[in-house]
Amino acid sequence: MREKATIKKELENEEAVLACAREFGLVGDPTRMKICWLLCKHNELSVGEMAQILGVSDSVVSHALRKLKERDMVQTRQDHKRVFYALGKNPFTKVIKNSLKEV
């Protein structure tokens, strides 16, 4: 086991700790977590598809996606009038993918 002093020093980077807490808090919401799960299993989905699968309104999904997009957790692709969402390419989404791919 590493020395306590070494572990304690890792926690001194308060900015990194707070950033991690924000990211986990972001996906801690059940709807946002379900959206992340769906996007791990499917390359991309529209708001309507996700709403239908989750059994919630389009506005609930849109609100959750807006929060995820603010943190670069999802990315969009527009095809005519439809917008498709996919998981973004950032370090935290890699953690999510690795965590959920075995579920």
TACORTA-V784874 format. One record per pair of residues at least 12 apart in sequence whose ideal C-beta (glycine too) atoms are under 7 Angstrom apart, sorted by the first residue. I is the first residue (numbers start at 0). J is the second residue. D is the distance in Angstrom with one decimal. If there is no record, write none. Layout:
# TACORTA-V784874
i:I j:J d:D
i:I j:J d:D
This chain:
# TACORTA-V784874
i:22 j:70 d:6.9
i:22 j:91 d:4.6
i:25 j:66 d:6.5
i:25 j:70 d:5.7
i:25 j:72 d:6.9
i:26 j:95 d:6.7
i:28 j:63 d:6.9
i:30 j:53 d:7.0
i:30 j:55 d:6.8
i:30 j:59 d:6.3
i:30 j:63 d:4.7
i:31 j:63 d:4.7
i:31 j:66 d:6.4
i:31 j:67 d:6.0
i:33 j:53 d:5.7
i:34 j:49 d:6.0
i:34 j:60 d:6.9
i:34 j:63 d:5.6
i:34 j:64 d:6.7
i:34 j:67 d:6.7
i:35 j:86 d:6.8
i:35 j:95 d:5.2
i:36 j:99 d:5.5
i:37 j:49 d:5.9
i:37 j:52 d:6.5
i:38 j:73 d:6.8
i:38 j:84 d:6.6
i:38 j:85 d:6.0
i:38 j:86 d:4.5
i:39 j:86 d:6.6
i:39 j:95 d:6.6
i:39 j:96 d:5.4
i:39 j:99 d:4.5
i:39 j:100 d:6.4
i:42 j:85 d:6.0
i:43 j:76 d:6.6
i:43 j:83 d:4.2
i:43 j:84 d:6.1
i:43 j:85 d:4.2
i:44 j:83 d:6.6
i:44 j:84 d:6.1
i:45 j:81 d:5.3
i:45 j:82 d:6.5
i:45 j:83 d:5.5
i:46 j:60 d:5.0
i:46 j:61 d:5.5
i:46 j:64 d:6.8
i:46 j:82 d:6.9
i:64 j:84 d:5.9
i:71 j:87 d:4.8
i:71 j:89 d:5.1
i:72 j:86 d:7.0
i:72 j:87 d:5.2
i:72 j:91 d:6.9
i:72 j:92 d:5.9
i:73 j:85 d:6.7
i:73 j:86 d:6.1
i:73 j:87 d:5.3
i:74 j:87 d:4.7
